[in-house]
Every structure is written in structure tokens, then in C-alpha cells.
Amino acid sequence: MTRIGVVTFPGSLDDRDAQRAVRIAGAEPVALWHGDHDLHNVDAIVLPGGFSYGDYLRCGAIASLSPIMADVIDAAGRGVPVLGICNGFQMLTEARLLPGGLIRNDHGSFICRDQRLRVENTNTAWTGSFEADQEIVIPLKNGEGGYIADSETLDRIEGEGQVVVRYLGTNPNGSLRDIAGVTNDRGNVVGIMPHPEHAVEAGFGPDTPAAMRSGIDGLGFFTSVIERMLANA
Amino acid sequence: MPTIVVEVMPKAELLDPQGKAVASALARLGHDQIAGVRVGKRFEIQVDGPVDDNVLATVQELADEVLSNQVIEDVVGIHYEPETETAAQ
């Protein structure tokens, strides 16, 4: 069975939800600890959301310097799939595994809502289960989710197809060019600000026209990496 | 103890929502003459022993690589404040 590690940092909030999403998608979740130098030989890694180290210094900055991140960076370099969600996305930009950075929402307030997105790159390790330009709805909850990069970088990542998901409708946090998630040039490392792990089980996801809380659009991120692992096995 | 001060600001071309919030609070208090506010960070780094070129070079490196994120921030000043030493004693 595919084994997917979920790293817990001091101040992680969504590590258990990420483990649950991994399990529901059909893989074995493996709890990893920020202070270890041990990835337990997992096939893929999730950096979950939360407020690691109280967002001190900058969101994700101190976590990006934690012992296990040296191993995560090394694994990412070997092609191991890594998904950073929200605070995990911030860690990946701080670790320079992904281009750009994330700053406080332009309107200054924390935002929490179900968010429409368009999946623009379905070739990454984490988005292969989606159709090209598929529209999905998953929860978004952040205070510092404004994606920024200089215009040269933005042009480059758009040109290279490194924008994975984009916000649809009103831009929720001032992210430049409505960018909600990006990947590295190899497509194994993905960072997204919204939370797919909160939309994986009917009864607990966003509302859909069919039924209240029946949205499971987030599941595709986790099934994608499992399919990728099985295809490579 | 010798103290080295590192100052970091959000990049000038980027929106600073924190500064904007402070500016609008000041405007609410009637301070119409305040045209804008930007909020940055000041690090006071105490070092053991004398502050020589090696120590300053190390702090410069840490300022660029850890204390700031060059994608979103600039290091706008690094200075050594020997007077802090006497003030503290």
C-alpha cells in the first residue's frame, strides 16, 4: 500500500485531517515528526496547515528550518511527491522549493469559506486525477494567503504551466494573477493555499447543488499521488 | 553585551496590509497629515565577544537568508550599536 507521510510541527492544526484524507483516499498515513531526521521511507509527503511556531518570524519560516525539512528538501530533490497545504505551502516557499511568497491578505482579515478553483495543471504528482481546467470547490481559510512574486517570475511560471490552481470568482486574498497553488518545474512539489483535506468525505465537505456538505473535490489531490505511485511501481 | 541591529521591511513595491491598517486607524483619529505607514521588523542580536568583521559578515548572511525572505522583504539596515553595551550595564 502507498505510504504517505504527514509531518506534524509545533502548531500544526490539520495534520490529523490530512492523515484522514490519506486514509480515505486509500493509502496508509504515516505520522512524521518535525524534530526527527526520519521520513520512515514514505512514498510521498504532506506538509499540513496550521500555525507552525505561532507564525513567528514569517509564516512557515521557522518550520522550514526544522530538522525534518532537510530530509524533505532532499527527498523533493529526488522526485518524491511533496504537497504543502496552506502553512505547508508557506514552508515550501520559505524552503525555496517553490517560487514566490505569501503575505498577509490584502484586505487584512482572516478568511474562511468554500472556494471555487480551476485546476490548470493536471500533470503534477498531486493533480493527475483531475480533468484539465476542472472546476472544484474546497475550503479556504487563511490570514496570510496572498501569493506574490515579481512579474518576471509570474510570467515564467505561467509560461511553464507551474500555476496549478487559480481562484475563480472574487479574489479572496489579493493573490497576484489569482494564483492559489503552484508547482516546481519537475511537478513533484505542489503548494496550495486552500484545503483539499477538508473535502474528502460526504457529510463533512462543502455544500454542492446535490446535497449539503457533500463536496469531496479535495480527494483528487490524494488519489492523484496514489495513482502516480501505482503507475511507477 | 554587544548588540547588532538588523532592520527588515516589506518590499517597497508590495502592498503592506499591516501598514495600511495602521494608517487607516491613524486617519480615524484625525491625523490627516499622515499619508502612509509601512510596518517592518527590528532584530536586536546580542553576540558574545567582540564584534569584528567576521561576526558582521555572519549577521549579514543570516539577515539575508533567515531573518528576511528576499522574495517579500528587504534588509534595509544592519548596524552595530556599541552604546547599547554601556547602556545595559
Interface residues (C-beta under 8 A of the other chain):
Chain A: L57 R58 A61 L65 T93 E94 G100 G101 I103 R104 N105 D106 H107 G108 G146 I148 A149 G174
Chain B: P10 L14 L15 P17 Q18 K20 A21 V66 L67 N69 V71 I72
